[in-house]
Each structure stands twice: as structure tokens, then as C-alpha cells.
Amino acid sequence: MENNEIEMKAKGVTKVYKDIVTKAGNNKNVSSTQIGQQMLFDEALRIFPEVLDWINNTSANMHRTKLKEYFSSDEILLEKITQTLLFLSGQVYYGEDQEKGLRSKSRHKNVAGLCKRVMPELEFENTFRFLEIVIEASQYYTVAKENAHKGDTYNVKMNYVSTLSDVILEKLAEKALKAFYPMPMTEKPLDWVINAENEAVGGYDDAEGGYKTHQFRLIRQDQKLVDYSKISKDVLESINYIQSTAWVVNKPMLEIVERDLKIPIREDFIKLEYPDHTECKYDLDLKDEEVLKTLDKKLVNELIITRSQYQDQIQLYRAEASDYESELGKYRAIKLALSIARTYKDEEVVYFPHSFDFRGRVYPLPIGLSPQGSDAVKSLLIYKNG
């Protein structure tokens, strides 16, 4: 097969970004966007006057001329505001400290991505300023502070947080999943075969099977460590038998799980408040000999105790937050499985191509819905020939 996993993921990137970029690489008009277009377009219209006023009146004098040249018309400005909101909606994820909010990994990465995908003609600094104004004006995005500690060092991280509706978030998650990861099949998967006469090309041409359009590795391992000539006929027959099992969506259970699934409530898990670090005085570096010379020994001992107690409180808080994140992760996994099950609920048969991990264990290639999920996920499937 000509296609491989890397090419498939490249196509996935194109599929996700087609909502804001044309095939020629140009930005789409507002009318052709697809993800939550009405919701975000309305938001762009609402914040447009504030952003326009910033460009014309309150932006820094040294940048104003460039900004006015770039956003040369109301139509262009409205388009860029909308594309920026759309771009952000795909860049954020659920964060530990937000029950329904989403938090990006890096402001710098978001700005760099925005420069590349939406406003390549605008300098990084001006793009950053524009993004900050859009976030400040929008009701769906904010900038949040996050305390970060490593030993005796302390700093504050700034993250973008989104409060878009769960409906939009679910659509984004489903879209990204289907773009980057394989789905179940409605036709029997191709049997895995070893190409004994083929020379290995990146490991992909030694074994073929599974999907008919995209070729995955038979063994999820560094292909330099795999010798396909040692795989017996019995091994291939076993995985081919497993992936040839016909399934259907369990419609009654689909309705029951959808009805009973409830999102975990943050307050049910996290009882503690995030501890205050003020008394720790992290601006004083206790490992710096010069700093220690200026401090009273009693104060140093008190700070050591205070910081130790603070770290203990942090650990307790994070333990509760971890429990909450774990339950939230289970909820999202079931929610994702439900969305995929709905897609296939009227299919007469569903198949799950399989492959081996590096230990030789057999796992389904599709993500989200499979016979090897949690009890709730597995309940959504029944044998076609039970």
C-alpha cells in the first residue's frame, strides 16, 4: 500500500485546518467556516467595535500604523477576529483548575500557530497584541494564572482558558479524533500478510493488513527491532481471526448509557482551596548564600517550615484534583465512545482492525469505541452473531 500512518495523520491535519484555510493555503471567508460558526461569528460581531477601537485609538503608537494597514477594512478585521476565535477553539484542552474550562499549553505556541495559520503577513509581536485584545474582549476566552513550583523555586504561568459550550467542544473533539485516528470499519478488515519478498521501507512494507486505505504497522514498535520473518502463520491467523469478528452497536445500551452518564462535579472531589503561597516568600532564594547572609536565622527556619507545610498542602490539593481528573477522564472516554457509537448505530456490521503492541498483546486500532474499553464502553457493542 502507498499510504502509511504518517501520511494519514498529515491528511488529518489538513482536515482539521480546512475550517479556516483553503486548499491553496489561503484563509477562508467567514461564511465558509464550519466549527461552531454561528456561535463564534456572533461573538466576533459583538466584540468587533472594541477591537476596532483598540486598533484605531488605544494601540501603541509604534504599532498602530502597521495594524491599520493590515486590518485595512471592516470586512478583513471581522474575518480575522472570527478566524482567531475558531483557531483558539481547536487549541485548548480541559485543565485541572477549570470545571468546564479549557486551557492551552503555551501562549507562545498559540501565537506562533496563529501567525502561521491565520495571519502570516503580520509580525509575531503584533499578532500577540491582537490575540490578547480579542481574548480580553471575548466572553469565551480569558487569561488565567497558574502557580508552578519546582523545589524552592516559584513562578506563575499564564494560560489561555476557554469556556465554550460543551456542544462545541464535543464537536471539536470528535472532528480531531476522526481526522487523526482510525475509526471502526463496516467491511471486513484485510487479513495481515507478511511480504517476504519485499525489502523493508521504514518498516511499513514488511506486513500489510487491516485498513484498505491506510497502512498501519502490524507491530507497534521501532521497526528496526522487528523481524517479520519470524512471525509464524499461526500468529497471523490469530490476529486475523480476532479482527474478523463482526459486531453491531447495542442500541438499547446506547440509550441507557446516554441517559445515565453524568459529568463529574468538581466540588464533589476537590474540597480544599488552592493554598496561598504568600507567607512562603518565594522571592527569597534560600539557596543563595548572599541572600542568606541578609536574613535572620529564625526567619530562615520559619520559611523552611512554612514552605514545607505549603508543599504538603499542595500535595493534598493535587491528590483531590487528580481524583477529579481521573473521573473526568472516564467521563470523556465514555462520551467519546457514545458519539462514535451513534455514528455506527445503524450499520449492519462493525469491525475493529487489530495490531500487536511491542509485548505481543493484541489491541484494536480504532480509538474511542472498541471491544477492549471500559465496562460502559464495551456495553455499547454486541456480537453480530452472538
C-alpha positions in Angstrom: 0.0 0.0 0.0 1.2 3.5 -0.8 -0.4 5.2 2.2 1.1 4.9 5.7 0.3 6.2 9.1 2.3 9.4 8.7 0.5 10.3 5.5 -2.8 9.6 7.2 -2.0 12.0 10.0 -0.9 14.6 7.5 -4.3 14.3 5.9 -5.9 14.6 9.4 -4.1 18.0 9.9 -5.5 19.2 6.6 -8.9 18.1 7.5 -8.9 19.9 10.8 -7.5 23.1 9.4 -9.7 23.1 6.3 -12.2 25.0 8.5 -10.0 28.1 8.4 -7.7 27.5 5.4 -8.5 26.8 1.7 -6.7 24.1 -0.3 -4.5 26.9 -1.7 -3.4 27.8 1.8 -5.4 31.0 1.9 -7.7 31.9 4.8 -11.3 31.1 4.2 -14.1 33.7 4.3 -16.3 33.8 7.4 -19.2 32.3 5.5 -17.3 29.0 4.8 -16.2 28.1 8.3 -17.7 25.0 9.8 -16.9 24.6 13.5 -19.4 26.4 15.7 -19.6 29.1 13.0 -22.8 30.8 14.2 -21.7 30.9 17.8 -18.3 32.3 17.1 -19.4 34.6 14.3 -21.9 36.2 16.6 -19.1 36.7 19.2 -16.9 38.2 16.5 -19.7 40.7 15.6 -20.2 41.6 19.3 -16.5 42.3 20.1 -15.7 43.9 16.7 -16.3 47.6 17.9 -13.9 47.1 20.9 -11.2 45.6 18.7 -11.6 48.3 16.1 -11.4 51.0 18.7 -8.1 49.4 20.0 -6.6 49.4 16.5 -7.6 53.0 15.7 -7.2 54.7 19.1 -5.7 52.8 22.0 -3.0 50.6 20.5 0.6 51.6 20.9 1.6 54.4 18.6 4.6 52.5 17.3 2.4 49.6 16.2 -0.8 51.5 15.2 0.3 52.3 11.6 1.1 48.6 10.9 -2.1 47.4 12.4 -4.3 49.9 10.5 -2.5 48.9 7.2 -3.1 45.2 7.9 -6.7 45.5 9.1 -7.5 47.8 6.2 -11.3 47.3 6.1 -14.1 46.2 8.5 -14.5 43.0 6.5 -10.9 42.0 6.9 -10.9 42.8 10.6 -14.2 40.8 11.2 -12.8 37.9 9.2 -9.5 37.8 11.3 -11.4 38.1 14.6 -13.6 35.1 13.6 -10.7 33.1 12.4 -8.8 33.8 15.6 -11.7 32.6 17.7 -12.0 29.4 15.5 -8.3 28.8 15.8 -8.3 29.1 19.6 -11.3 26.7 19.8 -9.1 24.0 18.4 -6.0 24.8 20.6 -7.3 24.5 24.1 -8.0 21.5 26.4 -9.5 20.6 29.7 -7.5 22.0 32.6 -7.1 20.8 36.2 -8.4 24.0 37.7 -11.4 24.6 35.5 -14.5 22.5 35.7 -15.8 23.3 32.3 -12.9 25.4 31.0 -10.1 24.6 28.7 -6.5 25.6 29.0 -3.8 25.8 26.3 -0.3 24.5 26.9 1.6 27.6 25.8 0.6 31.2 24.9 3.7 31.4 22.8 2.7 28.3 20.8 -0.8 29.7 20.3 0.6 32.9 18.9 3.1 31.1 16.7 0.3 28.9 15.3 -1.9 31.9 14.7 0.9 33.6 12.8 1.4 30.6 10.6 -2.2 29.6 10.0 -4.2 32.8 10.1 -2.0 36.0 9.9 1.3 35.0 8.3 1.8 38.6 7.0 1.6 40.1 10.5 4.7 40.2 12.8 4.7 38.0 15.8 4.5 40.9 18.3 1.5 42.5 16.6 -0.2 39.1 16.3 0.3 38.6 20.0 -1.1 42.0 20.9 -4.1 41.4 18.6 -4.8 38.0 20.2 -4.6 39.4 23.7 -7.2 42.1 22.8 -9.5 39.5 21.2 -9.3 37.3 24.3 -9.8 40.3 26.6 -13.0 41.3 24.7 -14.4 37.8 24.3 -16.8 36.2 26.7 -15.5 32.7 25.7 -11.8 33.2 26.4 -9.8 34.5 29.3 -6.1 34.5 30.5 -5.7 32.5 33.7 -2.8 32.4 36.2 -1.4 29.0 37.3 1.0 28.6 40.2 4.0 26.5 39.3 6.6 25.1 41.8 9.8 23.2 41.4 11.7 22.7 44.7 12.2 26.1 46.2 11.5 28.0 43.0 8.2 29.5 42.3 6.7 31.2 39.3 3.3 32.0 37.7 2.3 30.6 34.3 -0.2 32.4 32.1 -2.6 30.2 30.2 -5.5 30.8 27.8 -8.8 29.4 29.1 -11.9 28.8 27.1 -15.5 28.5 28.3 -17.1 27.4 25.0 -20.2 25.3 25.3 -19.8 21.6 25.8 -21.5 21.0 22.4 -18.8 22.9 20.5 -16.1 21.2 22.5 -17.5 17.8 21.7 -17.7 18.5 18.0 -14.1 19.7 18.1 -13.0 16.5 19.9 -14.9 14.2 17.5 -13.6 16.1 14.5 -10.0 15.9 15.7 -10.3 12.2 16.6 -11.8 11.2 13.2 -9.1 13.3 11.5 -6.1 11.9 13.3 -7.1 8.4 14.4 -8.7 5.4 12.7 -12.3 4.5 13.1 -14.2 1.2 13.0 -14.8 -0.5 9.6 -18.1 -1.5 8.1 -16.3 -4.1 5.9 -14.2 -7.0 7.0 -10.5 -5.8 7.5 -7.8 -7.1 5.2 -6.0 -10.2 6.6 -2.5 -9.4 7.7 0.2 -11.0 5.5 4.0 -10.9 5.5 5.7 -9.6 2.4 8.6 -12.0 2.5 10.0 -10.8 -0.9 9.8 -7.1 0.0 12.7 -5.1 1.3 11.7 -3.1 4.4 11.0 0.6 3.7 10.6 2.3 7.0 9.1 -0.9 8.4 5.7 -0.4 6.7 6.1 -2.7 3.7 7.1 -5.9 5.7 3.5 -6.6 6.7 0.1 -5.5 5.2 -3.4 -5.7 6.5 -6.1 -4.1 8.5 -7.5 -1.0 6.7 -7.9 -0.8 3.0 -7.0 2.8 2.6 -4.3 3.5 5.3 -1.5 1.1 6.2 -0.6 0.8 9.9 2.2 -1.2 11.5 1.4 -4.8 12.4 3.7 -4.4 15.5 3.7 -1.0 17.3 7.4 -0.9 17.9 10.6 0.6 16.4 10.6 -1.3 13.1 14.4 -1.8 13.3 13.8 -4.1 16.3 11.2 -6.2 14.5 12.0 -9.2 12.3 8.8 -10.1 10.4 10.4 -13.3 9.0 10.0 -14.8 12.5 6.2 -14.3 12.7 4.5 -17.6 12.2 1.4 -18.4 10.2 -0.4 -19.2 13.5 0.3 -15.7 14.8 -1.2 -14.1 11.8 -4.2 -16.4 11.8 -4.9 -15.5 15.5 -4.9 -11.7 14.9 -6.9 -12.2 11.6 -9.5 -14.2 13.5 -9.8 -11.6 16.2 -10.3 -8.7 13.8 -12.7 -10.6 11.6 -15.2 -10.8 14.5 -18.4 -9.0 13.4 -20.0 -6.5 15.9 -23.0 -4.2 16.0 -23.9 -1.3 18.2 -26.0 -2.3 21.2 -28.8 0.3 20.7 -30.7 -0.3 24.0 -27.5 0.1 26.0 -26.6 3.2 23.9 -29.8 4.9 25.1 -29.3 3.8 28.7 -25.6 4.9 28.9 -26.5 8.3 27.3 -29.3 8.7 29.8 -27.4 7.8 32.9 -24.0 9.4 32.1 -23.4 12.5 34.3 -20.4 14.8 34.2 -18.4 14.7 37.5 -18.9 17.8 39.7 -15.7 19.4 40.7 -16.9 20.3 44.2 -17.6 16.6 44.9 -13.9 15.8 44.6 -11.9 18.9 45.4 -12.8 20.1 48.9 -9.6 22.1 49.5 -8.9 25.6 48.4 -5.7 26.1 46.4 -3.2 27.1 49.2 -1.9 30.6 49.4 1.9 30.9 49.0 2.2 34.5 50.2 3.8 33.5 53.6 6.4 31.3 51.8 8.1 34.4 50.3 9.4 32.5 47.3 11.1 35.7 46.1 13.8 34.9 48.6 16.2 32.2 47.3 17.3 30.3 50.4 19.9 28.5 48.4 21.7 31.8 47.6 24.5 32.3 50.1 24.4 36.1 49.6 20.7 36.2 50.4 21.1 34.0 53.5 23.6 36.5 54.9 21.0 39.2 54.9 18.3 37.1 56.7 17.8 36.3 60.3 18.3 32.6 61.1 15.0 32.4 62.9 13.2 33.8 59.8 15.0 31.3 57.5 13.9 28.4 59.8 10.3 29.7 59.8 10.4 30.0 56.0 11.7 26.4 55.6 8.8 25.1 57.8 6.2 27.3 56.1 7.4 26.2 52.6 7.4 22.5 53.7 3.8 22.9 55.0 2.8 24.7 51.8 4.2 21.8 49.7 2.2 19.3 51.9 -1.0 21.3 51.3 -0.2 21.4 47.5 0.2 17.6 47.5 -3.2 17.2 49.3 -4.9 19.6 46.8 -3.3 17.8 43.8 -4.4 14.4 45.2 -8.0 15.6 45.2 -7.6 17.3 41.8 -6.1 14.0 40.5 -9.2 12.1 41.6 -11.4 14.6 39.9 -9.3 14.5 36.7 -9.5 10.7 36.7 -13.3 10.7 36.9 -13.4 13.4 34.3 -11.2 11.4 32.0 -13.5 8.4 32.4 -16.5 10.6 31.6 -14.8 12.0 28.4 -13.8 8.5 27.3 -17.4 7.2 27.6 -18.7 10.4 26.0 -16.4 9.9 23.0 -17.4 6.3 22.7 -21.1 7.3 22.7 -20.5 9.8 19.9 -18.8 7.1 17.7 -21.4 4.5 18.6 -24.1 7.0 17.4 -22.3 7.2 14.1 -22.3 3.4 13.6 -25.6 2.6 15.3 -27.5 1.9 12.1 -24.7 -0.1 10.4 -25.5 -3.8 9.9 -22.0 -4.8 10.9 -18.9 -3.2 12.5 -15.3 -4.5 12.5 -12.2 -3.5 14.5 -8.8 -3.9 12.8 -6.2 -5.0 15.3 -2.4 -4.9 15.7 0.2 -6.0 18.2 2.0 -3.9 20.8 5.7 -4.4 21.5 4.9 -7.1 24.0 2.8 -9.1 21.6 -0.5 -8.2 23.0 -3.3 -7.7 20.6 -5.2 -4.3 20.6 -7.8 -2.7 18.3 -6.5 0.1 16.1 -9.7 2.3 16.4 -9.7 4.8 19.2 -12.7 5.6 21.5 -15.1 2.7 20.8 -13.8 -0.8 20.9 -14.4 -4.2 22.5 -11.5 -3.5 24.9 -12.8 -0.4 26.5 -14.2 0.1 30.0 -17.4 -1.8 31.0 -19.5 1.2 29.9 -17.8 1.3 26.5 -17.9 -2.4 26.0 -21.6 -2.5 26.7 -22.2 -0.4 23.6 -21.2 -3.4 21.4 -22.6 -6.8 20.9 -21.6 -9.7 18.7 -23.3 -9.6 15.3 -23.6 -13.4 15.5 -24.0 -13.8 19.3 
